[in-house]
Amino acid sequence: MEGKFDVLVQGAGIGGLTLAIALEQRGYSVQVVERSPALSEIGAGIWMAPNPMQIFDRLGIAGNVANAVQALRVLSCPQSWQSPGAGRLADLLIRQLAAFKYPGSLRRERSLR
């Protein structure tokens, strides 16, 4: 680690990078450390709920994230969750998410690079 910094952020995941952006915007010098030798995709995709998108909006990066994701329009439940009201509950959730400025969204990790 070279140079002087105010804050050391451990981990270059969504949380660590969001924290680094927020701190830098407030005038802190930030160093992000990651144990992986390179940033790469882990898992199949990312679910982005409305709450983190509101934080990204305040940080000025929501537009970039929104351009890389697709709004969630369909929700299905695993067979083990199926019940007579499951379809109505899924429809209600989709309608509620649509009320947010940035509704829930999903994107395969590969496309977020």
Salt bridges, closest charged atoms under 4 A:
GLU41 OE2 - ARG110 NH2 3.17
GLU41 OE1 - ARG113 NH2 3.36
ASP57 OD2 - LYS101 NZ 3.17
